[in-house]
Amino acid sequence: MLSEIEQDRLQVSKNTDARKKSQFGQFLTPAATADFMGGLFPHTDGDCRSGAGIGSPSAAFLERWRSGGLTFRPLSALLVAVMVMLPSCQSGQRAVSKADNPVAASGNSPKAFAQERITFSTRDGALIYGDLYGSGAHGVVLVHGGRFNKESWRNQALRLVDAGLRILAIDLRGYGESRAAASASEDARYLDVLGAVEYLRQNGAATVSVVGASMGGDYAAEAAEADPDKIDRLVLLAAGAYTPLIKSKARKLFIMSRDDIIGENTPRLPRIRSRYEAASDPKEFIVLEGSAHAQFLFETDQGERLMQEILRFLSLP
């Protein structure tokens, strides 16, 4: 549901000026942001009503509710398409076809992308929650950035499943329902990554790659260095500035935007490039245009290229 609404949102947003959006109080929430918002609902019972707009937050909430864990008694959802609310934005807009929707274009049924909610324990006793997609022999762990959670990867997970991969998107400890044991450190999140890799291997994956964004990429790099043989391929999305990847045997892809900054105005590129140059082979470094950071790149005009580079890298022999 959310991926289909996202296709509508991208088209409508392009054809609607900012003044019109502001006039109607509609800012067309991106899917990644809606996923994050949906993950903030507490586990409780009671009433829940979701309101008007393009429908992204409502769809994200409904998908979380459908996956279990929420027990609201009455559930009334009103998904009002922004095309009805803003008829003037219809000018020049075409219907969304299968070609616009990678899931529909693939010819796969919704069952092919059925999401399974799983849990596993880490080496230090943390309880980690994950969303499992697909059933391929080659597994991929998706590790979110600091402003996201596991649901934020849904659109990318569907694309990767369509390529025949099995996907496990996790919430790092301290995010979503994932939590550290009483005696464990909140900062030992690299063990969450290794636990996800081990889960996929124990459940039939012949190879396991990891895609980590920003903070998640830093923990993925730490995991790859801590257990050098465990990860087959490692994608660091605007990440990798803190852990020297010397012992890791993983094939590595560093990828980021050229003008990404940290803090007030400090470029991320020089430090990440220096880590890339010192890292063990095999490795690649790709710089995309723009300034979007990590997962936010998927929402820009570089999003499709980013997805294609990840698919290419994960499918290399």
C-alpha positions, -999 to 999 in steps of 0.1 A, spaced: 0 0 0 27 25 10 49 19 -20 19 25 -43 10 58 -25 47 68 -28 45 66 -66 14 89 -65 31 112 -41 62 117 -63 41 125 -93 17 148 -75 45 166 -56 63 174 -88 31 190 -103 20 210 -72 37 242 -62 47 249 -26 21 277 -22 -7 254 -30 6 227 -6 8 254 21 -27 267 14 -42 233 20 -18 223 48 -6 193 28 31 186 25 30 151 10 49 131 35 76 109 19 74 71 25 105 69 46 93 96 69 59 80 71 75 47 80 94 64 108 62 80 121 43 48 120 70 31 141 64 57 169 29 45 178 29 28 213 16 -7 219 -18 0 234 -55 -3 229 -81 24 223 -92 45 194 -72 57 165 -83 79 136 -60 90 108 -67 119 86 -66 134 52 -38 140 27 -19 118 2 -23 90 27 14 81 34 12 82 72 -21 64 73 -8 37 50 24 33 71 3 30 103 -21 5 87 8 -17 74 23 -17 109 -11 -26 124 -15 -54 99 19 -69 108 7 -73 144 16 -57 177 -11 -30 178 -44 -37 194 -66 -7 187 -102 -17 190 -119 7 165 -97 15 136 -111 42 112 -88 53 85 -96 80 60 -72 80 31 -81 110 9 -61 113 -22 -46 148 -26 -57 148 -63 -93 152 -50 -84 179 -25 -62 198 -50 -80 195 -84 -57 221 -99 -27 199 -95 -42 175 -121 -30 196 -149 -4 176 -169 -6 146 -146 -8 111 -160 -21 80 -144 5 58 -126 11 27 -146 28 -6 -139 60 9 -154 60 35 -126 56 9 -99 85 -16 -95 64 -40 -75 36 -41 -101 60 -41 -130 77 -72 -116 45 -92 -120 49 -106 -85 19 -110 -63 17 -92 -29 24 -126 -13 58 -127 -30 67 -97 -8 50 -109 23 67 -95 54 75 -117 84 82 -101 117 110 -119 135 132 -116 166 166 -129 176 190 -125 205 225 -111 201 257 -125 216 253 -101 246 216 -108 251 199 -79 233 165 -86 218 163 -74 182 132 -71 160 134 -74 123 112 -75 91 120 -104 68 112 -102 31 116 -128 3 131 -162 3 163 -161 -18 195 -179 -10 214 -147 -9 206 -126 22 210 -89 28 208 -71 61 195 -35 60 207 -13 89 190 21 94 204 55 102 199 74 134 167 92 122 151 61 108 140 26 117 136 -8 100 103 2 83 122 30 64 137 4 42 105 -10 29 107 4 -7 143 -7 -11 135 -41 4 109 -47 -23 133 -38 -50 159 -61 -36 134 -90 -32 124 -84 -69 161 -91 -77 159 -125 -60 174 -115 -26 162 -123 9 161 -92 30 162 -86 68 157 -50 79 164 -46 116 158 -21 144 190 -15 162 188 -17 200 172 14 214 150 18 183 115 4 178 110 -25 201 146 -37 200 163 -34 234 196 -42 251 198 -66 280 200 -51 314 238 -59 316 245 -50 279 258 -18 265 235 3 244 265 12 222 273 -24 212 250 -22 182 275 -39 159 264 -71 177 229 -64 164 243 -64 128 263 -96 134 232 -112 150 211 -104 119 238 -119 97 239 -150 118 201 -153 117 201 -153 79 228 -179 78 211 -201 103 180 -199 82 195 -210 49 213 -180 34 244 -191 14 258 -156 15 250 -125 35 256 -89 26 250 -58 47 237 -24 36 242 2 63 232 39 62 249 67 83 249 55 119 238 20 108 267 19 83 292 28 110 279 -1 131 280 -24 100 316 -14 95 324 -22 131 307 -56 127 327 -64 95 360 -56 113 351 -74 145 343 -106 126 362 -104 93 348 -135 77 312 -131 86 300 -105 60 304 -112 22 296 -77 9 293 -44 27 276 -13 14 283 19 34 259 46 26 275 79 38 292 59 65 325 43 75 344 73 88 351 58 122 362 22 118 394 13 98 384 -17 76 417 -35 76 409 -71 86 375 -73 69 374 -97 39 341 -83 27 338 -67 -8 331 -31 0 311 -3 -16 314 32 -1 287 55 -16 276 90 -7 266 124 -20 293 149 -29 282 178 -7 270 159 23 279 178 55 280 171 92 275 196 120 275 232 109 294 230 76 319 201 77 321 180 46 318 142 52 335 133 20 373 138 29 372 116 60 351 88 44 374 89 14 405 85 36 389 55 53 381 40 19 417 45 7 430 27 38 405 -1 36 414 -36 25 405 -48 -10 383 -54 -29 365 -20 -27 347 7 -46 340 44 -40 311 62 -57 302 98 -53 267 109 -63 257 145 -70 238 166 -44 240 170 -6 214 145 7 226 124 35 224 86 35 188 72 32 175 107 23 193 102 -11 165 78 -20 141 107 -21 162 128 -45 168 126 -83 199 104 -74 177 78 -57 173 55 -87 210 56 -95 217 48 -59 194 18 -60 209 6 -93 244 8 -79 235 -12 -48 217 -38 -70 248 -40 -93 272 -44 -64 252 -71 -47 249 -91 -79 286 -90 -88 301 -125 -92 
